[in-house]
Amino acid sequence: MSHTAERVKAAALFVLIGAGAHTDWLAGVLQRDDHGYVMTGRHVNLGIGGEPEWDLDRRPYQFETSLPGVFAVGDVRHQAPRGVTAAVYEGTTAVWSAREYLAEV
């Protein structure tokens, strides 16, 4: 790997820190896709074979993982839009889903 430095004029900068999900530590805890991204909402496997299987009578909230009451937002989610703005929106929306979850327990 070659390391070089260069100065360029720029009006803006977008920084992407890492391109992989880095969720190996969640194996067997939350459902993930083949690339390690966490399944949430409508993507959670409600049938057999999930890790773990969803066992509630309701469907998962928008950012809820396969573990009821656990939410995921941002780049770690399966099919999530990438970028800071999307992550901020998702985090704000997940707070509302968490409130709904807490109201039912």
Helices and strands as residue ranges (DSSP letters): G 24-26, G 41-43, G 74-76, H 84-104
